[in-house]
Amino acid sequence: MRRSLALIAGACTAVVLAGATAYAMTNDPIEAQPVGSAGLGRAEAPLDAGAAPADAPAAAGKAAAPREKGIGPVIDAVGRQQVGALESVDSLLDYRSEGATQTFSYPGAEYVKVHFAELTMLPGDYVTVADPARTEVHRIDSDPLDVVGGLLGSRAEADGDGAVAGAGRWAMSVTGDTAVVTLHRAVPDPLGVQEVAGLGVRVDKVARGFTDTEQEAADAGDRALTENGREESVCGRNEARDAVCYKSADPAAYKKSKAVARLLINGTELCTGWRLGTTNRMLTNNHCMVTSGDAYDTEVWFDYQCTKCGGHAVFKATKVWGDKVLSTNRDLDYTLFTVENFAQVQKFGYLTIEPARPTRGSEVYIPQHPGGDPGMIAMGSDKDSGGICAVNDPAYDGYTTDSDVSYYCDTAGGSSGSPVISRKTDRVIALHHFGGCPNSGVRIDLIYNRIKKLL
């Protein structure tokens, strides 16, 4: 059972994102600031029986897709964008002292995200995870199941996939380089009776964002891959722009970008995802998320966008947790999943699918979170004669023959899972997943045939 967390909005704060860019967090002046509600990660659940496993082998006798017109070695280099590191800690909050506090500080980190090995609290007790100024506060309430499990040692049981249920839970991340964890007790216990009984709150690890130096080293690693055959995903001059830059120039594109979310996976990795249709459905890449366990430990950030074109202030993101994986497939590199607290994100709108197969020359744009940055839109292209991104090859090879469409829209690490949208219809024609210039996305008509009964 995942506990609810109340996000308490306050004054603006500064956040350093991957790429050493500083942003000020602000409330959206157009819409009332939503109160975020989320909870801790929970044990992995098995995939739906109808979902294809991510590493399912190709059908017997099926020949490997030819590489000559495809993306070549970049296929094997695909993965989530690394933006953070895990730090091992062993911190037990003193249950005998009301208001016991522990501070976790990592100078220069973009965010801090704590992991609880134990959360055995009495009813009415709770933990808060906050930044030092308490402008972002997440509250974790006690769960009777954790109390019973902590006392009996019965919470750690292996599930069908070999994961350990109840072995630990993540809190929602806090923006900035410091997180303050505080245990709040409803009834004081000066004699320590409850601590002797096995109650307590223990943090065993912390995920924190890279410092500028670490991010530069990671970027250098990406450049090394480039030198060994992996091409850059920025094709020519980088013409991706802040999503808000299109608010007046292309209102439809700007509106559609609101349905696109930043995914923080397992505390240290990034991808992009987006709402599909009116119900609780999200789509991203299979190489970003495979199981419900992945979804449960994924933060889904909506409205993480700059407030002004070329500015540094960003809207305060509405964060929810991923929930269940409904369908996934490695060859088509997609995962369909749901989120918790769906009502919190409904107002950001949704995208729809273009069931017709894309054609060469069709103009497109890609709303995305490259490098985990606030939302951007890639629409301009100095590689296309018209100056606008367009389908270069509607029968491009991805993991399988003719599974993709290619284009020269600029993308970067973290853009995986972004929607490729037709400028003509404002419907999704592909699911971006590979760089290589041309970059490519899986044809959405192929994915739609797999998931239409789940929409």
C-alpha positions as CSV (number, residue, x, y, z in Angstrom):
1,M,0.0,0.0,0.0
2,R,1.6,3.3,-1.0
3,R,1.1,6.2,1.4
4,S,-0.1,9.6,0.2
5,L,2.4,12.5,0.4
6,A,1.2,16.1,0.5
7,L,3.4,18.5,-1.5
8,I,3.3,21.8,0.3
9,A,4.0,24.6,-2.2
10,G,5.8,27.7,-1.1
11,A,8.1,30.4,-2.3
12,C,10.3,30.1,-5.4
13,T,13.5,28.0,-5.1
14,A,16.5,27.6,-7.4
15,V,17.3,24.3,-9.1
16,V,20.4,23.3,-11.0
17,L,19.6,21.0,-13.9
18,A,21.8,18.7,-15.9
19,G,23.9,20.9,-18.1
20,A,24.6,23.4,-15.3
21,T,21.6,25.6,-16.0
22,A,19.9,27.4,-13.1
23,Y,16.1,27.7,-13.0
24,A,13.8,29.3,-10.5
25,M,10.7,27.3,-9.5
26,T,7.5,29.4,-9.8
27,N,3.8,28.8,-9.7
28,D,1.9,28.9,-13.0
29,P,0.2,32.3,-13.2
30,I,-2.6,31.0,-15.5
31,E,-3.8,28.0,-13.5
32,A,-4.0,27.5,-9.7
33,Q,-1.0,25.6,-8.5
34,P,-2.0,22.0,-7.9
35,V,-1.2,20.3,-4.7
36,G,1.0,17.4,-5.6
37,S,0.1,14.1,-4.1
38,A,2.3,11.0,-4.3
39,G,3.6,8.2,-2.3
40,L,6.5,5.9,-1.7
41,G,7.6,3.2,-4.1
42,R,6.3,-0.2,-3.4
43,A,7.1,-3.8,-4.3
44,E,7.2,-4.9,-7.9
45,A,4.1,-6.5,-9.3
46,P,4.1,-9.1,-12.2
47,L,3.4,-8.0,-15.7
48,D,-0.1,-8.3,-17.1
49,A,-0.4,-11.8,-18.7
50,G,-0.8,-10.2,-22.1
51,A,2.2,-8.0,-21.9
52,A,5.2,-9.0,-23.9
53,P,8.4,-9.3,-21.9
54,A,11.1,-6.7,-22.8
55,D,13.7,-9.3,-23.6
56,A,11.4,-11.7,-25.5
57,P,13.4,-13.4,-28.3
58,A,12.5,-12.8,-31.9
59,A,10.3,-15.4,-33.5
60,A,12.1,-18.6,-34.5
61,G,13.7,-18.3,-37.9
62,K,13.3,-14.6,-38.1
63,A,16.2,-12.9,-39.8
64,A,17.9,-10.0,-38.1
65,A,16.9,-6.6,-39.5
66,P,19.4,-5.3,-42.1
67,R,21.5,-2.4,-41.0
68,E,22.4,-0.6,-44.2
69,K,19.5,1.9,-44.1
70,G,19.0,1.7,-40.3
71,I,20.7,3.2,-37.3
72,G,23.5,0.7,-37.1
73,P,25.5,0.4,-33.8
74,V,23.5,3.1,-32.1
75,I,20.8,0.4,-31.4
76,D,23.0,-1.4,-29.0
77,A,24.0,1.8,-27.2
78,V,20.5,2.9,-26.3
79,G,19.6,3.3,-22.6
80,R,18.2,5.7,-20.1
81,Q,20.0,9.0,-19.6
82,Q,22.1,8.9,-16.5
83,V,21.8,12.1,-14.4
84,G,22.6,11.0,-10.9
85,A,24.3,8.6,-8.5
86,L,23.4,6.4,-5.6
87,E,25.0,7.0,-2.2
88,S,25.0,4.3,0.5
89,V,24.0,5.6,4.0
90,D,22.9,4.1,7.3
91,S,20.8,6.6,9.2
92,L,18.3,5.7,11.9
93,L,16.0,8.5,13.1
94,D,15.9,8.4,16.9
95,Y,12.3,7.3,17.8
96,R,12.7,8.4,21.4
97,S,12.9,12.1,20.4
98,E,9.9,13.8,18.9
99,G,10.9,15.7,15.8
100,A,14.1,13.7,15.2
101,T,15.8,15.0,12.1
102,Q,18.5,13.9,9.6
103,T,20.0,16.1,6.9
104,F,21.4,14.7,3.6
105,S,23.4,17.2,1.7
106,Y,25.3,16.8,-1.5
107,P,26.7,20.2,-2.6
108,G,25.9,21.0,-6.3
109,A,23.4,18.2,-6.7
110,E,20.3,19.0,-8.8
111,Y,18.0,16.9,-6.5
112,V,18.1,14.6,-3.5
113,K,15.9,11.5,-3.2
114,V,16.0,9.3,-0.1
115,H,15.2,5.6,0.2
116,F,13.7,4.1,3.4
117,A,14.8,0.6,4.4
118,E,12.3,0.8,7.4
119,L,9.2,2.8,7.9
120,T,7.6,1.3,11.0
121,M,5.6,4.1,12.7
122,L,2.6,4.1,15.0
123,P,-0.7,5.4,13.7
124,G,-0.7,9.2,13.6
125,D,3.1,9.4,13.2
126,Y,4.6,10.6,9.9
127,V,7.8,11.5,8.2
128,T,8.5,14.6,6.1
129,V,11.1,14.9,3.4
130,A,11.8,18.6,2.6
131,D,14.3,21.1,1.3
132,P,15.9,23.2,4.1
133,A,13.6,26.2,3.4
134,R,10.5,23.8,3.4
135,T,9.4,25.2,0.1
136,E,8.9,21.6,-1.1
137,V,7.7,19.1,1.5
138,H,6.6,15.5,1.1
139,R,4.7,13.8,3.9
140,I,4.7,10.0,4.5
141,D,2.1,8.8,6.8
142,S,2.3,5.6,8.9
143,D,1.1,2.3,7.5
144,P,-0.2,-0.4,9.9
145,L,1.1,-3.1,7.5
146,D,4.6,-1.7,7.9
147,V,4.3,-1.7,11.7
148,V,3.2,-5.3,11.8
149,G,5.7,-6.3,9.2
150,G,8.5,-4.6,11.1
151,L,7.7,-6.3,14.3
152,L,7.2,-9.8,12.8
153,G,9.9,-9.5,10.1
154,S,7.3,-10.6,7.5
155,R,7.5,-7.8,5.0
156,A,10.4,-9.0,3.0
157,E,9.1,-11.8,0.8
158,A,10.3,-12.6,-2.7
159,D,7.8,-12.1,-5.4
160,G,7.5,-14.1,-8.6
161,D,10.1,-12.0,-10.4
162,G,12.7,-12.5,-7.7
163,A,12.3,-8.9,-6.3
164,V,11.9,-8.5,-2.6
165,A,8.6,-7.1,-1.7
166,G,8.6,-4.5,1.2
167,A,12.4,-4.4,1.1
168,G,12.5,-0.6,0.8
169,R,10.7,2.4,-0.5
170,W,11.7,5.6,-2.3
171,A,10.4,9.0,-1.3
172,M,9.6,11.6,-3.9
173,S,12.7,13.7,-4.8
174,V,13.3,17.2,-3.4
175,T,14.7,19.8,-5.7
176,G,18.1,21.2,-4.7
177,D,21.2,19.6,-3.1
178,T,19.8,19.0,0.5
179,A,17.0,17.0,1.9
180,V,15.9,17.1,5.5
181,V,14.1,14.0,6.9
182,T,12.0,14.5,10.0
183,L,10.1,12.0,12.1
184,H,7.0,13.5,13.6
185,R,5.4,11.7,16.6
186,A,1.8,12.0,17.7
187,V,2.7,10.8,21.2
188,P,6.1,11.3,22.9
189,D,8.0,8.3,24.1
190,P,10.8,9.5,26.3
191,L,11.5,6.1,27.8
192,G,12.1,4.6,24.4
193,V,9.6,1.8,24.8
194,Q,8.5,1.9,21.1
195,E,12.1,1.9,19.9
196,V,12.8,-1.2,21.9
197,A,9.7,-2.7,20.3
198,G,11.3,-2.4,16.9
199,L,9.8,0.8,15.6
200,G,11.8,3.3,13.7
201,V,12.7,5.0,10.4
202,R,15.9,4.1,8.6
203,V,17.4,5.6,5.5
204,D,19.8,3.2,3.7
205,K,20.6,5.0,0.5
206,V,20.2,8.4,-1.3
207,A,19.9,9.1,-5.0
208,R,21.2,12.5,-5.8
209,G,21.7,14.5,-9.1
210,F,25.1,14.9,-10.6
211,T,27.2,17.9,-9.9
212,D,28.4,20.0,-12.8
213,T,31.7,18.2,-12.9
214,E,30.1,14.8,-12.9
215,Q,27.7,15.8,-15.6
216,E,30.5,17.0,-17.7
217,A,32.3,13.7,-17.3
218,A,29.1,11.8,-18.2
219,D,28.8,14.0,-21.3
220,A,32.4,13.2,-22.2
221,G,31.5,9.6,-22.0
222,D,28.7,10.2,-24.5
223,R,31.2,11.9,-26.8
224,A,33.5,8.9,-26.5
225,L,30.6,6.7,-27.8
226,T,30.2,9.2,-30.7
227,E,33.9,8.7,-31.6
228,N,33.3,4.9,-31.6
229,G,30.5,5.1,-34.1
230,R,27.5,6.6,-32.3
231,E,26.4,9.8,-33.9
232,E,25.1,12.8,-32.1
233,S,21.3,13.2,-31.9
234,V,21.6,17.0,-32.5
235,C,21.6,17.1,-36.3
236,G,23.4,20.2,-37.4
237,R,22.6,23.3,-35.4
238,N,20.4,22.6,-32.3
239,E,17.1,24.2,-33.1
240,A,15.0,22.7,-30.2
241,R,13.4,25.6,-28.3
242,D,11.6,26.0,-25.0
243,A,8.1,24.8,-25.4
244,V,6.7,28.2,-24.3
245,C,8.4,29.8,-27.3
246,Y,5.6,28.3,-29.4
247,K,2.8,29.6,-27.2
248,S,1.9,32.3,-29.7
249,A,3.8,31.0,-32.8
250,D,2.1,27.6,-32.8
251,P,-0.5,27.4,-30.0
252,A,-1.5,23.8,-30.9
253,A,2.0,22.5,-30.5
254,Y,2.4,24.3,-27.2
255,K,-0.8,22.9,-25.9
256,K,0.2,19.4,-26.9
257,S,3.5,19.7,-25.1
258,K,1.7,20.0,-21.8
259,A,0.8,16.3,-22.1
260,V,4.4,15.4,-22.2
261,A,6.2,14.5,-18.9
262,R,9.7,14.1,-17.5
263,L,10.4,10.6,-16.1
264,L,12.9,10.2,-13.2
265,I,13.5,6.5,-13.0
266,N,15.0,4.7,-10.0
267,G,16.3,8.0,-8.8
268,T,19.2,8.5,-11.2
269,E,17.9,8.0,-14.8
270,L,15.7,10.0,-17.2
271,C,13.3,9.5,-20.1
272,T,10.2,11.2,-21.5
273,G,6.7,9.9,-21.4
274,W,3.2,11.3,-22.5
275,R,-0.5,10.9,-21.8
276,L,-2.3,8.9,-24.4
277,G,-6.1,9.4,-24.7
278,T,-8.6,10.5,-22.1
279,T,-8.1,7.7,-19.6
280,N,-5.2,6.9,-17.3
281,R,-2.6,5.8,-20.0
282,M,1.0,6.8,-20.5
283,L,3.4,5.8,-23.2
284,T,7.2,5.6,-23.1
285,N,10.0,3.3,-24.4
286,N,10.6,-0.2,-23.3
287,H,14.2,0.6,-22.8
288,C,13.0,3.2,-20.3
289,M,10.5,1.1,-18.3
290,V,9.7,-2.7,-18.5
291,T,7.9,-3.8,-15.3
292,S,5.4,-2.4,-12.8
293,G,8.4,-2.3,-10.4
294,D,10.0,0.2,-12.7
295,A,6.8,2.2,-12.9
296,Y,6.4,2.3,-9.1
297,D,9.8,3.7,-8.7
298,T,9.4,6.3,-11.5
299,E,8.5,10.0,-10.8
300,V,6.3,11.5,-13.5
301,W,6.7,15.3,-13.7
302,F,4.0,17.3,-15.6
303,D,4.2,21.0,-16.5
304,Y,8.0,21.1,-16.0
305,Q,8.4,23.9,-18.5
306,C,10.0,27.4,-18.6
307,T,7.6,30.3,-18.0
308,K,9.3,32.5,-20.7
309,C,11.0,31.8,-24.0
310,G,14.7,31.7,-23.3
311,G,14.2,32.4,-19.6
312,H,15.2,30.5,-16.5
313,A,12.1,30.4,-14.4
314,V,10.1,27.2,-14.6
315,F,6.6,26.2,-13.4
316,K,6.6,24.1,-10.3
317,A,6.2,20.5,-11.6
318,T,3.2,18.4,-10.6
319,K,4.8,15.1,-9.6
320,V,3.0,11.8,-9.5
321,W,4.2,8.2,-9.3
322,G,4.0,5.6,-12.1
323,D,1.7,2.7,-11.2
324,K,1.2,-0.4,-13.4
325,V,2.7,-1.5,-16.7
326,L,-0.1,-2.7,-19.0
327,S,1.8,-3.7,-22.1
328,T,5.4,-3.6,-23.2
329,N,7.4,-4.9,-26.2
330,R,11.1,-4.8,-26.9
331,D,11.0,-5.0,-30.8
332,L,8.6,-2.0,-30.9
333,D,10.3,-0.4,-27.9
334,Y,7.2,0.8,-26.1
335,T,5.7,0.5,-22.7
336,L,2.1,1.4,-21.8
337,F,1.6,2.3,-18.2
338,T,-0.6,4.1,-15.7
339,V,0.1,6.6,-13.0
340,E,-1.2,7.1,-9.4
341,N,-3.3,10.2,-8.5
342,F,-4.4,10.5,-12.2
343,A,-6.8,13.4,-11.3
344,Q,-3.8,15.5,-10.5
345,V,-2.5,15.5,-14.1
346,Q,-5.7,15.4,-16.1
347,K,-5.8,19.1,-16.7
348,F,-2.5,19.0,-18.7
349,G,-4.4,17.3,-21.6
350,Y,-3.6,14.3,-23.7
351,L,-2.4,13.2,-27.1
352,T,-4.0,11.1,-29.7
353,I,-2.7,8.6,-32.3
354,E,-2.6,9.0,-36.1
355,P,-3.5,5.5,-37.2
356,A,-2.5,6.1,-40.9
357,R,1.1,5.2,-41.8
358,P,3.4,8.3,-42.0
359,T,4.5,9.5,-45.5
360,R,7.8,10.9,-46.6
361,G,8.0,14.7,-46.3
362,S,5.3,15.0,-43.6
363,E,6.2,17.8,-41.3
364,V,6.6,16.9,-37.6
365,Y,7.6,18.2,-34.2
366,I,8.8,16.6,-31.0
367,P,7.9,17.8,-27.5
368,Q,10.5,16.4,-25.1
369,H,12.7,16.7,-22.0
370,P,16.2,16.4,-23.5
371,G,18.8,15.8,-20.8
372,G,15.9,16.1,-18.3
373,D,15.7,19.9,-19.0
374,P,12.3,21.7,-18.8
375,G,10.1,20.9,-21.8
376,M,11.3,21.8,-25.2
377,I,9.9,21.4,-28.8
378,A,12.1,20.3,-31.7
379,M,10.4,21.7,-34.9
380,G,12.9,23.7,-36.9
381,S,15.6,21.8,-38.8
382,D,18.5,23.1,-40.9
383,K,18.7,19.6,-42.4
384,D,15.3,19.9,-44.1
385,S,14.8,22.0,-47.2
386,G,11.7,23.7,-45.7
387,G,13.4,24.5,-42.4
388,I,10.9,22.3,-40.6
389,C,11.4,18.8,-39.3
390,A,9.9,16.3,-41.7
391,V,9.8,12.5,-42.2
392,N,12.9,11.5,-44.0
393,D,12.2,7.8,-44.4
394,P,8.8,6.3,-43.5
395,A,10.3,2.7,-43.7
396,Y,13.4,2.9,-41.6
397,D,14.9,0.0,-39.7
398,G,14.8,0.0,-35.9
399,Y,14.9,-3.2,-34.0
400,T,13.0,-4.8,-36.9
401,T,12.7,-4.1,-40.6
402,D,10.7,-1.0,-41.6
403,S,9.5,-0.5,-38.0
404,D,10.6,3.2,-37.7
405,V,10.3,6.5,-39.4
406,S,13.4,8.7,-39.5
407,Y,13.8,12.5,-39.2
408,Y,16.4,15.2,-38.4
409,C,14.5,16.8,-35.5
410,D,17.1,17.5,-32.7
411,T,17.0,15.3,-29.6
412,A,19.3,14.3,-26.8
413,G,19.7,11.8,-24.0
414,G,16.5,11.9,-22.0
415,S,14.3,12.4,-25.1
416,S,13.6,8.7,-25.4
417,G,9.9,8.1,-25.2
418,S,8.9,11.4,-26.7
419,P,6.0,11.7,-29.1
420,V,6.7,12.5,-32.8
421,I,3.7,14.6,-33.8
422,S,2.3,15.5,-37.2
423,R,2.1,19.3,-37.8
424,K,-0.9,18.7,-40.1
425,T,-3.1,16.7,-37.7
426,D,-1.4,17.3,-34.3
427,R,-1.6,13.5,-33.8
428,V,1.2,11.2,-32.8
429,I,2.9,9.3,-35.7
430,A,5.9,7.8,-33.9
431,L,7.5,7.1,-30.6
432,H,11.0,8.5,-30.5
433,H,13.7,6.1,-29.4
434,F,17.0,6.4,-31.3
435,G,19.6,9.0,-32.2
436,G,21.9,8.8,-35.1
437,C,21.1,11.7,-37.5
438,P,18.7,10.8,-38.9
439,N,17.0,10.1,-35.6
440,S,14.1,7.7,-35.5
441,G,10.9,6.7,-33.8
442,V,8.8,3.5,-33.9
443,R,5.8,3.8,-36.1
444,I,2.8,4.5,-33.9
445,D,0.4,2.5,-36.2
446,L,2.4,-0.6,-35.3
447,I,2.2,0.1,-31.6
448,Y,-1.5,1.0,-31.8
449,N,-2.3,-2.5,-33.2
450,R,-0.8,-4.0,-30.0
451,I,-2.4,-1.7,-27.4
452,K,-5.8,-0.5,-28.9
453,K,-7.8,-2.9,-26.7
454,L,-6.2,-1.4,-23.6
455,L,-7.0,2.2,-24.4
